[in-house]
Amino acid sequence: MMGGRLSTDAYGKFVLLVAGLGGLLYGVDLGIIAAALLYLGKTITLTVAETSILVAAVLGGSMVSSLIAGLLADWLGRKKMMIVSGLMFVASVCLIVSSQSFTVLLAGRLFQGMSGGVIAVVVPLYLAESLRPDSRGKGTATFQLMVTFGVLVAASAGWFYTHQAEAAIVAAQGNPELIRAAENHAWRSMFLAMVYPGIVFFAGTLPLVESPRWLFRKARTADAMKSLLRLCTPAQAATQLREMECLAARSNATFASDSLLQRKYVVPFILACVILTCTQATGINSILGFLVVILKQAGMSPTHATLGGFLVNLPHFLITLVAAALIDRKGRTFLLKVGTGGIICSLLASAFLFYSFESKRVDARAEIERAQQGNSLIVPVMFDRKPGARPRSLTVLYSYGHGNRVATAVSSDQPAVLKIVPEEKDAGMPLMIKRAFYGPIATETTGWLMMLCLGAFVSFFSVGPGVVVWLALSELMPTRIRSTGMGIALVLNQGASTLIASLFLPVVGNYGFYAMFLFWAGCTILYFITSAFFLPETKGKTLEEIEEIFNRNGRRKLFDDSRATTAEVDLR
């Protein structure tokens, strides 16, 4: 420390720490619901659609706030919006933990998503505008690293509280009140444990300096210089300030005729939108949000499924460390091609595993409707006594006039009976059977194989889209449209994610899990083509240099530089 202030190196590390905590909160937003789904529907009555909506609510809230965050970040500044996002996260946790109905729970999840949307826009924006070119890749990779760490923290909390809940359920010896209390405590504790990093992030944003480029755009040149001096050496600060002044002078000279529809704005904007939308079309957020459900459906017990969720997210975090070290050495496009190629293989393998047993299910709707008695249904699930036969499951999609629900029974259960009876609010409503499937359940071995496939999926995602997408977004957008453009691109990003997550359970209920994995694989093929043939390389360039490259003759130069960089990598 010098004169009571941190040195530039120490302060730079502090910036990365605070930004990393923001990434952690965003990861927690995505991952905390996965294990909570095991118990949410048992203490708060939820339909299939409502369950999917709760997972998608964080993504929907993020989508709404992403566009607003860009506008507010231009008006109020990057730092103030980071402070607001921390307060929103803490408030959302309090709302979720205290909820007693779907409506309040949904409001809390939406608010949590809104805090994540602000973080997703403002933190990468702040890093891109504040860090030196030689550390910008590291800074944005740190943000993504902490996103994966946040998902891992959420998975750890899920595993811990699921283990506690299952032990309490066994100790309850069938007492319904004790079982319900254990389930209720489990999911609320998972969310409550996440309030502490939110408080630390909020406190950490208070001593940050404002983005120097935002200050410069507000004609606060002296403040911009002070901010630069906190982040880099005097010589580097002077160089960056001169670049900003030169670019501003050229922009002012041509501003009247400088249409936002020009190629130097449209090309990078479209590229950023495509890669962000394709990132979500890999299914990453739906897989993380429904991870425990997917593993349980693939044959794992609840405890093993939450353990599997932790083990899937562990390489997600560890491999991001490797990718963070490579991004400024190997380049953005190289990592994207490797990552998307691996994702395609992992998704196809996952689809094959689910198809191996889902294809053996038979339609049992007619038999179930014949067994229906008024608005109730009690059906025993028979065990196939052939040598080597696996236990059978009966899954029924039904409703009492509003919203579909799912009931499942397995022949190895004690008792092996599927029971559907109306709750008090359903009294007098007719029971409607929508679908019914009967067939062998997946083995525990299949569950562990699925865990390996999903572990490979998140690993390749970490190598490519995970570590590159935020950086590419902040780098490709020209200064004039950066904050607004990032907001619009993130709306598309979160819109795709929200739509996929909200449709996940209804789709798998009708067509099976394998159909979703095949859909994601097809979308990722488009992603691979975009990253391999259309996305330029931007490593080692200042934001001003990248913007200049997208001028009339710049696009050709950038692609030439990209091919030269790729050739250099190959020669190594």
KOLLO-802661 format. One record per residue (C-alpha): residue in three letters; x, y, z. Coordinates in steps of 0.25 Angstrom, whole numbers, padded with zeros to 4 digits, always signed. Layout:
REM KOLLO-802661
AlaXYZ/...
***
This chain:
REM KOLLO-802661
Met+0000+0000+0000/Met+0005+0014-0003/Gly-0001+0026+0004/Gly-0013+0018+0010/Arg-0016+0013-0004/Leu-0014+0000-0011/Ser-0003-0001-0022/Thr-0008-0002-0036/Asp-0005-0017-0036/Ala-0012-0020-0023/Tyr-0024-0011-0027/Gly-0025-0019-0040/Lys-0025-0032-0032/Phe-0036-0026-0023/Val-0044-0022-0036/Leu-0043-0036-0041/Leu-0047-0041-0027/Val-0060-0033-0027/Ala-0063-0036-0041/Gly-0061-0051-0038/Leu-0071-0050-0027/Gly-0081-0044-0037/Gly-0079-0056-0045/Leu-0081-0065-0033/Leu-0094-0059-0031/Tyr-0098-0061-0045/Gly-0094-0076-0044/Val-0102-0077-0031/Asp-0114-0072-0039/Leu-0113-0083-0049/Gly-0109-0095-0040/Ile-0117-0094-0027/Ile-0130-0098-0033/Ala-0125-0112-0037/Ala-0125-0119-0024/Ala-0136-0111-0018/Leu-0145-0117-0029/Leu-0145-0130-0022/Tyr-0153-0124-0010/Leu-0160-0111-0015/Gly-0171-0119-0021/Lys-0173-0127-0009/Thr-0175-0115+0000/Ile-0182-0105-0009/Thr-0192-0111-0019/Leu-0186-0109-0033/Thr-0190-0113-0047/Val-0181-0117-0058/Ala-0181-0104-0065/Glu-0180-0096-0051/Thr-0167-0104-0048/Ser-0161-0101-0062/Ile-0165-0087-0060/Leu-0158-0086-0047/Val-0145-0091-0053/Ala-0147-0081-0065/Ala-0151-0069-0056/Val-0136-0066-0053/Leu-0133-0066-0068/Gly-0146-0058-0071/Gly-0143-0048-0060/Ser-0128-0047-0065/Met-0134-0045-0079/Val-0143-0033-0075/Ser-0132-0026-0067/Ser-0121-0028-0077/Leu-0126-0018-0087/Ile-0130-0008-0075/Ala-0116-0010-0069/Gly-0109-0005-0081/Leu-0117+0008-0082/Leu-0115+0010-0067/Ala-0101+0007-0067/Asp-0099+0018-0078/Trp-0107+0028-0069/Leu-0103+0025-0055/Gly-0089+0018-0057/Arg-0084+0004-0056/Lys-0080+0004-0041/Lys-0094+0009-0037/Met-0101-0002-0044/Met-0092-0013-0038/Ile-0096-0008-0024/Val-0110-0009-0028/Ser-0109-0023-0033/Gly-0103-0027-0020/Leu-0115-0021-0012/Met-0124-0028-0022/Phe-0118-0042-0020/Val-0119-0041-0004/Ala-0133-0036-0005/Ser-0137-0048-0015/Val-0131-0058-0005/Cys-0140-0053+0006/Leu-0152-0053-0002/Ile-0150-0067-0007/Val-0147-0073+0007/Ser-0159-0066+0013/Ser-0169-0071+0002/Gln-0181-0080+0004/Ser-0187-0080-0010/Phe-0183-0081-0024/Thr-0186-0066-0027/Val-0177-0061-0016/Leu-0166-0072-0020/Leu-0167-0067-0034/Ala-0166-0053-0031/Gly-0153-0056-0023/Arg-0147-0064-0034/Leu-0150-0053-0044/Phe-0144-0043-0035/Gln-0132-0052-0034/Gly-0131-0053-0049/Met-0131-0038-0050/Ser-0119-0037-0041/Gly-0112-0047-0049/Gly-0116-0039-0062/Val-0110-0026-0057/Ile-0097-0034-0053/Ala-0096-0041-0066/Val-0096-0027-0073/Val-0089-0018-0064/Val-0077-0026-0058/Pro-0072-0031-0072/Leu-0074-0017-0077/Tyr-0067-0011-0065/Leu-0055-0021-0067/Ala-0054-0018-0082/Glu-0053-0003-0080/Ser-0044-0003-0068/Leu-0034-0014-0070/Arg-0021-0013-0078/Pro-0021-0020-0092/Asp-0011-0031-0087/Ser-0020-0035-0075/Arg-0034-0032-0081/Gly-0035-0047-0085/Lys-0031-0052-0071/Gly-0041-0042-0065/Thr-0053-0047-0073/Ala-0048-0061-0071/Thr-0048-0059-0056/Phe-0062-0055-0057/Gln-0066-0067-0064/Leu-0057-0076-0055/Met-0065-0071-0043/Val-0078-0073-0050/Thr-0075-0088-0051/Phe-0070-0087-0036/Gly-0083-0081-0032/Val-0090-0093-0039/Leu-0081-0102-0032/Val-0084-0095-0018/Ala-0099-0097-0021/Ala-0097-0112-0024/Ser-0089-0114-0012/Ala-0100-0107-0003/Gly-0110-0116-0011/Trp-0102-0129-0008/Phe-0100-0125+0007/Tyr-0115-0122+0010/Thr-0120-0133+0002/His-0111-0143+0010/Gln-0117-0137+0023/Ala-0131-0137+0017/Glu-0130-0152+0013/Ala-0125-0156+0027/Ala-0136-0148+0034/Ile-0146-0155+0025/Val-0141-0169+0028/Ala-0141-0165+0043/Ala-0155-0160+0042/Gln-0160-0175+0040/Gly-0172-0171+0031/Asn-0177-0159+0039/Pro-0182-0150+0029/Glu-0181-0137+0037/Leu-0166-0140+0040/Ile-0163-0143+0025/Arg-0170-0131+0021/Ala-0162-0122+0031/Ala-0149-0129+0026/Glu-0152-0126+0011/Asn-0156-0112+0014/His-0144-0109+0022/Ala-0135-0115+0011/Trp-0139-0106+0000/Arg-0140-0093+0008/Ser-0126-0095+0014/Met-0120-0097+0000/Phe-0125-0083-0004/Leu-0122-0076+0010/Ala-0107-0081+0009/Met-0105-0073-0003/Val-0108-0059+0004/Tyr-0094-0058+0010/Pro-0086-0057-0003/Gly-0097-0046-0008/Ile-0094-0038+0004/Val-0079-0039+0002/Phe-0080-0035-0013/Phe-0089-0023-0009/Ala-0078-0018+0001/Gly-0067-0020-0009/Thr-0073-0011-0019/Leu-0073+0001-0010/Pro-0058+0005-0011/Leu-0057+0002-0026/Val-0054+0014-0036/Glu-0063+0017-0047/Ser-0059+0012-0061/Pro-0050+0021-0068/Arg-0056+0020-0081/Trp-0070+0024-0076/Leu-0064+0036-0068/Phe-0057+0040-0081/Arg-0070+0039-0089/Lys-0077+0048-0078/Ala-0066+0059-0081/Arg-0059+0056-0068/Thr-0045+0055-0073/Ala-0038+0058-0060/Asp-0046+0047-0053/Ala-0044+0037-0064/Met-0029+0039-0063/Lys-0029+0037-0048/Ser-0037+0024-0050/Leu-0027+0019-0060/Leu-0015+0022-0051/Arg-0022+0013-0040/Leu-0022+0002-0051/Cys-0009+0003-0059/Thr+0004+0011-0059/Pro+0005+0026-0063/Ala+0011+0023-0076/Gln+0000+0013-0079/Ala-0011+0022-0074/Ala-0006+0033-0083/Thr-0006+0024-0095/Gln-0020+0019-0093/Leu-0025+0034-0090/Arg-0019+0038-0104/Glu-0025+0027-0111/Met-0039+0031-0105/Glu-0037+0045-0109/Cys-0033+0042-0123/Leu-0044+0032-0125/Ala-0054+0042-0119/Ala-0049+0053-0129/Arg-0051+0044-0141/Ser-0065+0040-0136/Asn-0069+0055-0133/Ala-0064+0059-0147/Thr-0073+0048-0154/Phe-0084+0047-0144/Ala-0095+0054-0152/Ser-0093+0044-0163/Asp-0089+0032-0155/Ser-0101+0023-0156/Leu-0102+0011-0146/Leu-0106+0003-0159/Gln-0092+0004-0164/Arg-0084-0009-0165/Lys-0074-0006-0154/Tyr-0086-0006-0145/Val-0095-0016-0151/Val-0085-0027-0153/Pro-0079-0028-0139/Phe-0093-0026-0133/Ile-0099-0038-0141/Leu-0087-0047-0138/Ala-0088-0044-0123/Cys-0103-0047-0124/Val-0101-0060-0131/Ile-0091-0066-0122/Leu-0099-0062-0110/Thr-0111-0068-0115/Cys-0104-0081-0119/Thr-0097-0081-0105/Gln-0111-0083-0099/Ala-0116-0092-0110/Thr-0105-0102-0105/Gly-0115-0105-0094/Ile-0105-0101-0083/Asn-0114-0093-0074/Ser-0125-0104-0075/Ile-0115-0115-0072/Leu-0110-0108-0060/Gly-0124-0104-0055/Phe-0129-0118-0057/Leu-0116-0126-0054/Val-0121-0133-0042/Val-0134-0137-0049/Ile-0127-0142-0061/Leu-0118-0150-0053/Lys-0129-0156-0045/Gln-0137-0159-0057/Ala-0124-0166-0063/Gly-0125-0176-0051/Met-0118-0169-0039/Ser-0124-0168-0025/Pro-0127-0154-0020/Thr-0114-0154-0011/His-0105-0160-0023/Ala-0112-0150-0032/Thr-0108-0138-0024/Leu-0094-0144-0022/Gly-0093-0146-0037/Gly-0098-0131-0039/Phe-0086-0127-0031/Leu-0076-0136-0039/Val-0081-0131-0052/Asn-0079-0116-0048/Leu-0065-0119-0042/Pro-0058-0120-0056/His-0067-0109-0060/Phe-0059-0100-0050/Leu-0045-0107-0051/Ile-0045-0107-0066/Thr-0049-0092-0067/Leu-0035-0090-0059/Val-0028-0096-0071/Ala-0036-0088-0081/Ala-0034-0075-0074/Ala-0019-0077-0076/Leu-0020-0081-0090/Ile-0030-0070-0095/Asp-0019-0059-0097/Arg-0009-0069-0103/Lys-0017-0078-0112/Gly-0028-0068-0116/Arg-0043-0067-0115/Thr-0047-0075-0128/Phe-0038-0087-0125/Leu-0044-0089-0112/Leu-0058-0088-0118/Lys-0056-0098-0128/Val-0050-0108-0118/Gly-0061-0105-0109/Thr-0073-0106-0118/Gly-0068-0119-0125/Gly-0067-0126-0111/Ile-0081-0121-0107/Ile-0087-0127-0120/Cys-0081-0141-0117/Ser-0085-0140-0102/Leu-0099-0137-0105/Leu-0101-0148-0116/Ala-0095-0158-0106/Ser-0105-0153-0095/Ala-0117-0154-0105/Phe-0113-0168-0108/Leu-0112-0172-0093/Phe-0126-0167-0091/Tyr-0132-0173-0104/Ser-0126-0187-0100/Phe-0137-0188-0089/Glu-0147-0178-0093/Ser-0150-0184-0106/Lys-0154-0197-0098/Arg-0166-0190-0092/Val-0180-0193-0096/Asp-0193-0184-0096/Ala-0201-0189-0084/Arg-0212-0178-0085/Ala-0223-0187-0089/Glu-0221-0196-0077/Ile-0219-0185-0067/Glu-0232-0178-0071/Arg-0239-0192-0069/Ala-0233-0193-0055/Gln-0238-0178-0052/Gln-0249-0177-0041/Gly-0256-0164-0042/Asn-0245-0153-0039/Ser-0235-0163-0032/Leu-0225-0173-0037/Ile-0219-0185-0030/Val-0211-0194-0039/Pro-0201-0205-0034/Val-0188-0206-0042/Met-0184-0220-0046/Phe-0170-0225-0045/Asp-0165-0233-0058/Arg-0161-0246-0052/Lys-0152-0250-0064/Pro-0138-0253-0061/Gly-0129-0241-0062/Ala-0141-0232-0063/Arg-0140-0218-0058/Pro-0150-0211-0049/Arg-0162-0204-0057/Ser-0167-0190-0055/Leu-0181-0184-0058/Thr-0181-0169-0061/Val-0194-0162-0062/Leu-0196-0148-0067/Tyr-0210-0143-0062/Ser-0218-0130-0057/Tyr-0229-0126-0049/Gly-0234-0116-0059/His-0222-0106-0058/Gly-0208-0109-0060/Asn-0201-0123-0063/Arg-0195-0131-0052/Val-0186-0143-0052/Ala-0187-0156-0043/Thr-0177-0167-0044/Ala-0176-0181-0037/Val-0166-0191-0038/Ser-0168-0206-0037/Ser-0157-0207-0026/Asp-0164-0197-0017/Gln-0170-0201-0004/Pro-0182-0201-0007/Ala-0181-0202-0022/Val-0194-0194-0024/Leu-0196-0181-0032/Lys-0206-0173-0025/Ile-0213-0160-0030/Val-0223-0153-0021/Pro-0229-0139-0021/Glu-0224-0129-0011/Glu-0234-0119-0004/Lys-0233-0109-0015/Asp-0236-0120-0026/Ala-0249-0125-0019/Gly-0260-0127-0029/Met-0250-0125-0041/Pro-0250-0137-0051/Leu-0237-0144-0052/Met-0231-0144-0067/Ile-0220-0154-0071/Lys-0212-0147-0082/Arg-0201-0157-0084/Ala-0196-0170-0077/Phe-0184-0178-0080/Tyr-0179-0192-0075/Gly-0165-0198-0077/Pro-0152-0201-0070/Ile-0145-0191-0062/Ala-0130-0187-0065/Thr-0120-0194-0057/Glu-0110-0188-0047/Thr-0099-0191-0057/Thr-0107-0183-0067/Gly-0108-0171-0057/Trp-0093-0171-0055/Leu-0090-0172-0070/Met-0099-0160-0072/Met-0091-0152-0061/Leu-0079-0155-0069/Cys-0085-0149-0082/Leu-0090-0137-0075/Gly-0077-0135-0068/Ala-0071-0135-0082/Phe-0081-0126-0087/Val-0079-0115-0076/Ser-0064-0117-0078/Phe-0064-0114-0093/Phe-0073-0103-0090/Ser-0063-0097-0080/Val-0052-0098-0091/Gly-0060-0091-0101/Pro-0073-0083-0100/Gly-0072-0082-0085/Val-0059-0074-0084/Val-0060-0067-0098/Val-0074-0062-0099/Trp-0073-0051-0089/Leu-0060-0046-0094/Ala-0064-0047-0109/Leu-0077-0039-0105/Ser-0070-0028-0099/Glu-0059-0027-0109/Leu-0067-0028-0122/Met-0076-0017-0118/Pro-0071-0003-0122/Thr-0071+0008-0112/Arg-0082+0016-0117/Ile-0092+0004-0116/Arg-0085-0005-0105/Ser-0094-0004-0093/Thr-0107-0003-0101/Gly-0102-0014-0111/Met-0098-0023-0099/Gly-0112-0021-0093/Ile-0119-0025-0106/Ala-0110-0037-0109/Leu-0112-0042-0095/Val-0127-0040-0096/Leu-0126-0050-0108/Asn-0117-0059-0100/Gln-0126-0060-0088/Gly-0138-0060-0096/Ala-0133-0073-0103/Ser-0129-0079-0090/Thr-0143-0075-0083/Leu-0151-0081-0095/Ile-0143-0094-0094/Ala-0144-0096-0079/Ser-0159-0093-0079/Leu-0161-0103-0089/Phe-0152-0114-0084/Leu-0161-0122-0075/Pro-0173-0121-0084/Val-0164-0126-0096/Val-0158-0137-0088/Gly-0171-0141-0083/Asn-0177-0143-0097/Tyr-0165-0147-0105/Gly-0154-0152-0095/Phe-0141-0146-0090/Tyr-0133-0151-0103/Ala-0141-0141-0112/Met-0136-0129-0104/Phe-0121-0134-0105/Leu-0123-0136-0120/Phe-0128-0122-0121/Trp-0117-0116-0114/Ala-0107-0124-0122/Gly-0113-0118-0135/Cys-0112-0104-0130/Thr-0097-0106-0126/Ile-0094-0110-0140/Leu-0098-0096-0144/Tyr-0090-0090-0133/Phe-0077-0098-0138/Ile-0079-0093-0152/Thr-0080-0079-0147/Ser-0068-0079-0139/Ala-0060-0087-0149/Phe-0063-0078-0161/Phe-0069-0065-0157/Leu-0063-0060-0144/Pro-0051-0052-0145/Glu-0039-0053-0135/Thr-0037-0041-0125/Lys-0027-0045-0115/Gly-0016-0035-0112/Lys-0023-0023-0118/Thr-0028-0011-0110/Leu-0043-0008-0111/Glu-0040+0004-0120/Glu-0032-0004-0129/Ile-0043-0014-0130/Glu-0053-0003-0133/Glu-0044+0003-0144/Ile-0042-0011-0151/Phe-0057-0012-0153/Asn-0057+0001-0162/Arg-0058+0000-0177/Asn-0046-0008-0180/Gly-0044-0013-0166/Arg-0052-0026-0167/Arg-0043-0032-0177/Lys-0031-0028-0169/Leu-0036-0035-0157/Phe-0039-0048-0164/Asp-0025-0047-0169/Asp-0020-0045-0155/Ser-0029-0057-0150/Arg-0023-0066-0161/Ala-0009-0062-0158/Thr-0011-0064-0143/Thr-0017-0078-0146/Ala-0005-0081-0155/Glu+0005-0077-0143/Val-0003-0086-0134/Asp-0002-0098-0144/Leu+0013-0095-0145/Arg+0015-0096-0130/
***
